[in-house]
Amino acid sequence: MNKTLCLLLGALLFAAPFFGSVSPDNRSAPADKITAAEIKTLYLTFDDGPTDSTTPKILDILRDKNVRATFFIIGRQIRGREEIVRRTFREGHGIGIHSYTHEYSAIYKSDDALLSDIRKCKRAIEEVLPGFSTMLYRFPGGSFLCPQYRQTVSDAGYHYVDWNASSDDAVLAKATPQELFDRAVNSAQGKSKIILLMHDGVGRKATVQSLPAIIDHFSEKGYVFAVLNDV
Ligand SMILES: [Zn+2]
């Protein structure tokens, strides 16, 4: 199967569990009664942290705007940044497993290699957050990259989450904050449940600079910000 076809298939498979069910009853609800299905929800997600250059700035903005997000963490980056992870947790954000090494060639070699990487990352997170445990997982590159591993991960009890909108901050290396804002807004168009992909990797200045406007935009559109731990 070629990569484009994999991506298409991945998008279709992913869309089904998250966006396939709106109860017809809700359409006839009284106008003053807002039901769960009518609430527009935005899940801000940040992959590839913690980093010294980006994560604290993202946390500052989220604190100032009083919104919560979810961070998918790279395990081997935790050492020396334990306090950033603790702060992320303390300030009410969701925390998930991303990868220990984030090296595609190693982690996507086999079922065992992938699960061992996930377990190592999970342990690294839980070591700095005693009492916290997570089975939330995001595939590096998205599950679309290697759909054959979806079952592996699910069978091991992990709950993987992809995304259905993106600011493309990892794709557009030299993008301006305005370009990232436009990508985020355009890719989220018409969706009542948005899982927005961004990155708090090293030196993501444009991501930091685009974030306040992204938050303001979706707040004005009536979206509620939620963390993926809630799902
Ligand atoms: Zn990543």
py3Dmol code that shows the C-alpha trace and the ligand (Angstrom):
import py3Dmol

protein = """\
ATOM      1  CA  MET A   1       0.000   0.000   0.000  1.00  0.00           C
ATOM      2  CA  ASN A   2       1.493   3.364  -0.891  1.00  0.00           C
ATOM      3  CA  LYS A   3       1.844   6.143   1.638  1.00  0.00           C
ATOM      4  CA  THR A   4      -0.921   8.363   0.242  1.00  0.00           C
ATOM      5  CA  LEU A   5      -3.397   5.539   0.407  1.00  0.00           C
ATOM      6  CA  CYS A   6      -2.276   4.778   3.958  1.00  0.00           C
ATOM      7  CA  LEU A   7      -2.886   8.378   4.917  1.00  0.00           C
ATOM      8  CA  LEU A   8      -6.357   8.420   3.380  1.00  0.00           C
ATOM      9  CA  LEU A   9      -7.307   5.175   5.012  1.00  0.00           C
ATOM     10  CA  GLY A  10      -5.933   6.424   8.293  1.00  0.00           C
ATOM     11  CA  ALA A  11      -8.014   9.572   8.142  1.00  0.00           C
ATOM     12  CA  LEU A  12     -11.194   7.593   7.463  1.00  0.00           C
ATOM     13  CA  LEU A  13     -10.581   5.079  10.214  1.00  0.00           C
ATOM     14  CA  PHE A  14      -9.743   7.798  12.682  1.00  0.00           C
ATOM     15  CA  ALA A  15     -12.806   9.880  11.864  1.00  0.00           C
ATOM     16  CA  ALA A  16     -15.274   7.133  12.665  1.00  0.00           C
ATOM     17  CA  PRO A  17     -14.999   6.697  16.444  1.00  0.00           C
ATOM     18  CA  PHE A  18     -14.726  10.380  17.226  1.00  0.00           C
ATOM     19  CA  PHE A  19     -17.162  12.025  14.898  1.00  0.00           C
ATOM     20  CA  GLY A  20     -19.655   9.430  13.849  1.00  0.00           C
ATOM     21  CA  SER A  21     -22.390   9.753  16.431  1.00  0.00           C
ATOM     22  CA  VAL A  22     -24.747  12.642  16.957  1.00  0.00           C
ATOM     23  CA  SER A  23     -27.997  11.635  18.538  1.00  0.00           C
ATOM     24  CA  PRO A  24     -31.041  12.770  16.542  1.00  0.00           C
ATOM     25  CA  ASP A  25     -32.760  13.592  19.862  1.00  0.00           C
ATOM     26  CA  ASN A  26     -30.469  16.529  20.368  1.00  0.00           C
ATOM     27  CA  ARG A  27     -31.745  18.283  17.278  1.00  0.00           C
ATOM     28  CA  SER A  28     -35.167  18.684  18.810  1.00  0.00           C
ATOM     29  CA  ALA A  29     -33.935  19.936  22.197  1.00  0.00           C
ATOM     30  CA  PRO A  30     -35.310  23.290  23.383  1.00  0.00           C
ATOM     31  CA  ALA A  31     -33.154  26.225  22.332  1.00  0.00           C
ATOM     32  CA  ASP A  32     -32.287  27.132  25.929  1.00  0.00           C
ATOM     33  CA  LYS A  33     -31.114  23.639  26.760  1.00  0.00           C
ATOM     34  CA  ILE A  34     -27.629  22.905  25.517  1.00  0.00           C
ATOM     35  CA  THR A  35     -26.872  19.209  25.320  1.00  0.00           C
ATOM     36  CA  ALA A  36     -23.453  17.574  25.389  1.00  0.00           C
ATOM     37  CA  ALA A  37     -23.538  16.890  21.660  1.00  0.00           C
ATOM     38  CA  GLU A  38     -24.050  20.591  20.903  1.00  0.00           C
ATOM     39  CA  ILE A  39     -21.061  21.797  22.889  1.00  0.00           C
ATOM     40  CA  LYS A  40     -18.241  22.730  20.584  1.00  0.00           C
ATOM     41  CA  THR A  41     -15.021  21.382  22.023  1.00  0.00           C
ATOM     42  CA  LEU A  42     -11.412  22.149  21.243  1.00  0.00           C
ATOM     43  CA  TYR A  43      -8.598  19.926  22.420  1.00  0.00           C
ATOM     44  CA  LEU A  44      -5.320  21.816  22.084  1.00  0.00           C
ATOM     45  CA  THR A  45      -2.528  19.274  21.857  1.00  0.00           C
ATOM     46  CA  PHE A  46       1.232  19.761  21.962  1.00  0.00           C
ATOM     47  CA  ASP A  47       3.704  17.073  20.935  1.00  0.00           C
ATOM     48  CA  ASP A  48       7.468  16.713  21.371  1.00  0.00           C
ATOM     49  CA  GLY A  49       8.078  18.449  24.703  1.00  0.00           C
ATOM     50  CA  PRO A  50       9.197  19.078  27.299  1.00  0.00           C
ATOM     51  CA  THR A  51      11.689  21.659  26.068  1.00  0.00           C
ATOM     52  CA  ASP A  52      13.315  24.591  27.815  1.00  0.00           C
ATOM     53  CA  SER A  53      12.793  26.939  24.883  1.00  0.00           C
ATOM     54  CA  THR A  54       9.104  26.362  24.220  1.00  0.00           C
ATOM     55  CA  THR A  55       7.106  24.463  26.838  1.00  0.00           C
ATOM     56  CA  PRO A  56       7.253  27.096  29.620  1.00  0.00           C
ATOM     57  CA  LYS A  57       6.135  29.803  27.181  1.00  0.00           C
ATOM     58  CA  ILE A  58       3.193  27.693  26.049  1.00  0.00           C
ATOM     59  CA  LEU A  59       2.301  27.057  29.705  1.00  0.00           C
ATOM     60  CA  ASP A  60       2.460  30.798  30.450  1.00  0.00           C
ATOM     61  CA  ILE A  61       0.036  31.564  27.626  1.00  0.00           C
ATOM     62  CA  LEU A  62      -2.357  28.796  28.644  1.00  0.00           C
ATOM     63  CA  ARG A  63      -2.287  30.077  32.239  1.00  0.00           C
ATOM     64  CA  ASP A  64      -2.900  33.670  31.157  1.00  0.00           C
ATOM     65  CA  LYS A  65      -5.790  32.610  28.933  1.00  0.00           C
ATOM     66  CA  ASN A  66      -7.072  30.175  31.573  1.00  0.00           C
ATOM     67  CA  VAL A  67      -7.364  27.233  29.184  1.00  0.00           C
ATOM     68  CA  ARG A  68      -6.157  23.662  29.410  1.00  0.00           C
ATOM     69  CA  ALA A  69      -4.356  21.566  26.813  1.00  0.00           C
ATOM     70  CA  THR A  70      -2.843  18.111  26.463  1.00  0.00           C
ATOM     71  CA  PHE A  71       0.888  17.456  26.161  1.00  0.00           C
ATOM     72  CA  PHE A  72       2.277  14.315  24.510  1.00  0.00           C
ATOM     73  CA  ILE A  73       5.694  13.919  26.006  1.00  0.00           C
ATOM     74  CA  ILE A  74       9.004  12.557  24.736  1.00  0.00           C
ATOM     75  CA  GLY A  75      10.396  10.486  27.612  1.00  0.00           C
ATOM     76  CA  ARG A  76      14.100  11.014  27.048  1.00  0.00           C
ATOM     77  CA  GLN A  77      13.651  14.788  27.215  1.00  0.00           C
ATOM     78  CA  ILE A  78      12.300  14.697  30.771  1.00  0.00           C
ATOM     79  CA  ARG A  79      15.672  14.466  32.542  1.00  0.00           C
ATOM     80  CA  GLY A  80      16.606  17.984  33.676  1.00  0.00           C
ATOM     81  CA  ARG A  81      13.092  19.204  32.895  1.00  0.00           C
ATOM     82  CA  GLU A  82      11.213  17.370  35.621  1.00  0.00           C
ATOM     83  CA  GLU A  83       9.868  20.636  36.993  1.00  0.00           C
ATOM     84  CA  ILE A  84       8.358  21.539  33.611  1.00  0.00           C
ATOM     85  CA  VAL A  85       6.481  18.235  33.578  1.00  0.00           C
ATOM     86  CA  ARG A  86       5.359  18.735  37.179  1.00  0.00           C
ATOM     87  CA  ARG A  87       4.204  22.262  36.381  1.00  0.00           C
ATOM     88  CA  THR A  88       2.270  20.996  33.340  1.00  0.00           C
ATOM     89  CA  PHE A  89       0.482  18.496  35.544  1.00  0.00           C
ATOM     90  CA  ARG A  90      -0.028  20.933  38.435  1.00  0.00           C
ATOM     91  CA  GLU A  91      -1.662  23.474  36.150  1.00  0.00           C
ATOM     92  CA  GLY A  92      -4.312  20.978  35.099  1.00  0.00           C
ATOM     93  CA  HIS A  93      -3.164  19.956  31.642  1.00  0.00           C
ATOM     94  CA  GLY A  94      -3.506  16.498  30.221  1.00  0.00           C
ATOM     95  CA  ILE A  95      -0.361  14.433  29.858  1.00  0.00           C
ATOM     96  CA  GLY A  96       0.086  11.591  27.429  1.00  0.00           C
ATOM     97  CA  ILE A  97       2.793   9.296  26.140  1.00  0.00           C
ATOM     98  CA  HIS A  98       4.380  10.207  22.806  1.00  0.00           C
ATOM     99  CA  SER A  99       7.588   8.193  22.618  1.00  0.00           C
ATOM    100  CA  TYR A 100      10.766   7.656  24.581  1.00  0.00           C
ATOM    101  CA  THR A 101      13.119   8.229  21.641  1.00  0.00           C
ATOM    102  CA  HIS A 102      10.864   9.476  18.808  1.00  0.00           C
ATOM    103  CA  GLU A 103      13.120   7.659  16.341  1.00  0.00           C
ATOM    104  CA  TYR A 104      10.787   6.225  13.735  1.00  0.00           C
ATOM    105  CA  SER A 105      13.227   3.626  12.412  1.00  0.00           C
ATOM    106  CA  ALA A 106      13.645   2.121  15.878  1.00  0.00           C
ATOM    107  CA  ILE A 107      10.128   2.324  17.280  1.00  0.00           C
ATOM    108  CA  TYR A 108       8.286   1.202  14.147  1.00  0.00           C
ATOM    109  CA  LYS A 109      10.504  -1.851  13.644  1.00  0.00           C
ATOM    110  CA  SER A 110       8.188  -4.334  15.362  1.00  0.00           C
ATOM    111  CA  ASP A 111       5.324  -4.718  17.826  1.00  0.00           C
ATOM    112  CA  ASP A 112       7.789  -5.366  20.620  1.00  0.00           C
ATOM    113  CA  ALA A 113       9.964  -2.379  19.750  1.00  0.00           C
ATOM    114  CA  LEU A 114       6.968  -0.058  19.733  1.00  0.00           C
ATOM    115  CA  LEU A 115       5.470  -1.340  22.987  1.00  0.00           C
ATOM    116  CA  SER A 116       8.818  -1.236  24.722  1.00  0.00           C
ATOM    117  CA  ASP A 117       9.309   2.398  23.656  1.00  0.00           C
ATOM    118  CA  ILE A 118       5.824   3.283  24.904  1.00  0.00           C
ATOM    119  CA  ARG A 119       6.381   1.562  28.249  1.00  0.00           C
ATOM    120  CA  LYS A 120       9.713   3.316  28.712  1.00  0.00           C
ATOM    121  CA  CYS A 121       8.109   6.695  28.063  1.00  0.00           C
ATOM    122  CA  LYS A 122       5.195   5.893  30.388  1.00  0.00           C
ATOM    123  CA  ARG A 123       7.632   4.973  33.180  1.00  0.00           C
ATOM    124  CA  ALA A 124       9.667   8.148  32.657  1.00  0.00           C
ATOM    125  CA  ILE A 125       6.527  10.284  32.962  1.00  0.00           C
ATOM    126  CA  GLU A 126       5.186   8.449  35.978  1.00  0.00           C
ATOM    127  CA  GLU A 127       8.520   8.643  37.794  1.00  0.00           C
ATOM    128  CA  VAL A 128       8.262  12.413  38.000  1.00  0.00           C
ATOM    129  CA  LEU A 129       4.535  12.384  38.759  1.00  0.00           C
ATOM    130  CA  PRO A 130       4.047   9.937  41.627  1.00  0.00           C
ATOM    131  CA  GLY A 131       0.477   8.682  41.771  1.00  0.00           C
ATOM    132  CA  PHE A 132      -0.214   9.664  38.168  1.00  0.00           C
ATOM    133  CA  SER A 133      -0.788   7.008  35.567  1.00  0.00           C
ATOM    134  CA  THR A 134      -1.644   7.384  31.913  1.00  0.00           C
ATOM    135  CA  MET A 135      -2.599   5.108  29.047  1.00  0.00           C
ATOM    136  CA  LEU A 136      -3.108   8.049  26.681  1.00  0.00           C
ATOM    137  CA  TYR A 137      -0.857   7.751  23.658  1.00  0.00           C
ATOM    138  CA  ARG A 138      -0.091   9.562  20.433  1.00  0.00           C
ATOM    139  CA  PHE A 139       1.815   7.829  17.651  1.00  0.00           C
ATOM    140  CA  PRO A 140       4.818   9.874  16.467  1.00  0.00           C
ATOM    141  CA  GLY A 141       3.732  11.028  13.010  1.00  0.00           C
ATOM    142  CA  GLY A 142       0.169   9.866  13.701  1.00  0.00           C
ATOM    143  CA  SER A 143      -1.325   6.392  13.534  1.00  0.00           C
ATOM    144  CA  PHE A 144      -1.862   7.003   9.806  1.00  0.00           C
ATOM    145  CA  LEU A 145       1.843   6.350   9.301  1.00  0.00           C
ATOM    146  CA  CYS A 146       1.677   2.772  10.490  1.00  0.00           C
ATOM    147  CA  PRO A 147      -1.941   1.652  10.773  1.00  0.00           C
ATOM    148  CA  GLN A 148      -0.816  -1.934  11.318  1.00  0.00           C
ATOM    149  CA  TYR A 149       0.240  -0.933  14.844  1.00  0.00           C
ATOM    150  CA  ARG A 150      -3.131   0.448  15.903  1.00  0.00           C
ATOM    151  CA  GLN A 151      -4.335  -2.941  17.050  1.00  0.00           C
ATOM    152  CA  THR A 152      -1.055  -3.656  18.810  1.00  0.00           C
ATOM    153  CA  VAL A 153      -1.365  -0.512  20.870  1.00  0.00           C
ATOM    154  CA  SER A 154      -5.077  -0.948  21.594  1.00  0.00           C
ATOM    155  CA  ASP A 155      -4.616  -4.586  22.586  1.00  0.00           C
ATOM    156  CA  ALA A 156      -1.980  -3.490  25.089  1.00  0.00           C
ATOM    157  CA  GLY A 157      -4.590  -1.225  26.683  1.00  0.00           C
ATOM    158  CA  TYR A 158      -3.422   2.153  25.390  1.00  0.00           C
ATOM    159  CA  HIS A 159      -5.839   4.778  24.154  1.00  0.00           C
ATOM    160  CA  TYR A 160      -4.315   6.432  21.124  1.00  0.00           C
ATOM    161  CA  VAL A 161      -5.485   9.768  19.835  1.00  0.00           C
ATOM    162  CA  ASP A 162      -4.631  11.370  16.503  1.00  0.00           C
ATOM    163  CA  TRP A 163      -5.835  14.786  15.375  1.00  0.00           C
ATOM    164  CA  ASN A 164      -8.305  16.262  12.925  1.00  0.00           C
ATOM    165  CA  ALA A 165      -6.820  19.757  12.629  1.00  0.00           C
ATOM    166  CA  SER A 166      -3.300  21.125  12.589  1.00  0.00           C
ATOM    167  CA  SER A 167      -1.411  24.395  12.483  1.00  0.00           C
ATOM    168  CA  ASP A 168       1.198  22.505  10.424  1.00  0.00           C
ATOM    169  CA  ASP A 169       3.914  23.929  12.643  1.00  0.00           C
ATOM    170  CA  ALA A 170       6.059  20.821  12.176  1.00  0.00           C
ATOM    171  CA  VAL A 171       5.625  20.828   8.413  1.00  0.00           C
ATOM    172  CA  LEU A 172       6.162  24.515   7.697  1.00  0.00           C
ATOM    173  CA  ALA A 173       9.601  25.150   9.126  1.00  0.00           C
ATOM    174  CA  LYS A 174       9.651  28.868   8.352  1.00  0.00           C
ATOM    175  CA  ALA A 175       5.992  29.696   8.752  1.00  0.00           C
ATOM    176  CA  THR A 176       4.893  32.976  10.283  1.00  0.00           C
ATOM    177  CA  PRO A 177       2.524  32.962  13.259  1.00  0.00           C
ATOM    178  CA  GLN A 178      -0.198  34.231  10.912  1.00  0.00           C
ATOM    179  CA  GLU A 179       0.309  31.271   8.574  1.00  0.00           C
ATOM    180  CA  LEU A 180       0.054  28.836  11.478  1.00  0.00           C
ATOM    181  CA  PHE A 181      -3.091  30.578  12.695  1.00  0.00           C
ATOM    182  CA  ASP A 182      -4.625  30.335   9.201  1.00  0.00           C
ATOM    183  CA  ARG A 183      -3.768  26.636   8.904  1.00  0.00           C
ATOM    184  CA  ALA A 184      -5.249  25.899  12.325  1.00  0.00           C
ATOM    185  CA  VAL A 185      -8.466  27.747  11.582  1.00  0.00           C
ATOM    186  CA  ASN A 186      -8.884  26.392   8.058  1.00  0.00           C
ATOM    187  CA  SER A 187      -8.242  22.790   9.013  1.00  0.00           C
ATOM    188  CA  ALA A 188     -10.758  23.039  11.863  1.00  0.00           C
ATOM    189  CA  GLN A 189     -13.471  24.560   9.676  1.00  0.00           C
ATOM    190  CA  GLY A 190     -16.920  23.101  10.286  1.00  0.00           C
ATOM    191  CA  LYS A 191     -15.842  20.719  13.058  1.00  0.00           C
ATOM    192  CA  SER A 192     -17.594  20.751  16.418  1.00  0.00           C
ATOM    193  CA  LYS A 193     -14.978  18.539  18.042  1.00  0.00           C
ATOM    194  CA  ILE A 194     -11.482  19.653  17.163  1.00  0.00           C
ATOM    195  CA  ILE A 195      -8.264  17.934  18.141  1.00  0.00           C
ATOM    196  CA  LEU A 196      -5.646  20.453  17.101  1.00  0.00           C
ATOM    197  CA  LEU A 197      -2.049  19.359  16.605  1.00  0.00           C
ATOM    198  CA  MET A 198       0.788  21.701  17.554  1.00  0.00           C
ATOM    199  CA  HIS A 199       4.318  21.190  18.873  1.00  0.00           C
ATOM    200  CA  ASP A 200       6.299  22.405  21.858  1.00  0.00           C
ATOM    201  CA  GLY A 201       9.568  21.051  20.489  1.00  0.00           C
ATOM    202  CA  VAL A 202      12.814  23.022  20.528  1.00  0.00           C
ATOM    203  CA  GLY A 203      12.621  26.584  19.225  1.00  0.00           C
ATOM    204  CA  ARG A 204       8.994  26.591  18.100  1.00  0.00           C
ATOM    205  CA  LYS A 205       8.759  30.368  18.258  1.00  0.00           C
ATOM    206  CA  ALA A 206       6.027  30.733  15.669  1.00  0.00           C
ATOM    207  CA  THR A 207       3.897  28.191  17.526  1.00  0.00           C
ATOM    208  CA  VAL A 208       4.218  30.242  20.707  1.00  0.00           C
ATOM    209  CA  GLN A 209       3.437  33.461  18.865  1.00  0.00           C
ATOM    210  CA  SER A 210       0.407  32.016  17.086  1.00  0.00           C
ATOM    211  CA  LEU A 211      -1.168  30.497  20.188  1.00  0.00           C
ATOM    212  CA  PRO A 212      -2.868  33.534  21.780  1.00  0.00           C
ATOM    213  CA  ALA A 213      -4.723  34.362  18.548  1.00  0.00           C
ATOM    214  CA  ILE A 214      -5.716  30.711  18.062  1.00  0.00           C
ATOM    215  CA  ILE A 215      -7.148  30.557  21.579  1.00  0.00           C
ATOM    216  CA  ASP A 216      -8.971  33.872  21.167  1.00  0.00           C
ATOM    217  CA  HIS A 217     -10.434  32.829  17.827  1.00  0.00           C
ATOM    218  CA  PHE A 218     -11.944  29.589  19.084  1.00  0.00           C
ATOM    219  CA  SER A 219     -13.106  31.186  22.348  1.00  0.00           C
ATOM    220  CA  GLU A 220     -14.999  33.781  20.341  1.00  0.00           C
ATOM    221  CA  LYS A 221     -16.526  30.991  18.254  1.00  0.00           C
ATOM    222  CA  GLY A 222     -17.902  29.431  21.447  1.00  0.00           C
ATOM    223  CA  TYR A 223     -15.573  26.460  21.786  1.00  0.00           C
ATOM    224  CA  VAL A 224     -14.962  24.917  25.189  1.00  0.00           C
ATOM    225  CA  PHE A 225     -11.341  23.912  25.823  1.00  0.00           C
ATOM    226  CA  ALA A 226     -10.880  20.438  27.206  1.00  0.00           C
ATOM    227  CA  VAL A 227      -8.100  17.992  27.956  1.00  0.00           C
ATOM    228  CA  LEU A 228      -7.960  14.568  26.387  1.00  0.00           C
ATOM    229  CA  ASN A 229      -7.905  12.862  29.762  1.00  0.00           C
ATOM    230  CA  ASP A 230     -11.581  13.742  29.887  1.00  0.00           C
ATOM    231  CA  VAL A 231     -12.483  11.708  26.790  1.00  0.00           C
TER     232      VAL A 231
END
"""
ligand_1 = """\
1
ZN
Zn 6.234 13.966 17.588
"""
view = py3Dmol.view(width=600, height=400)
view.addModel(protein, "pdb")
view.setStyle({"model": 0}, {"cartoon": {"style": "trace"}})
view.addModel(ligand_1, "xyz")
view.setStyle({"model": 1}, {"stick": {}})
view.zoomTo()
view.show()
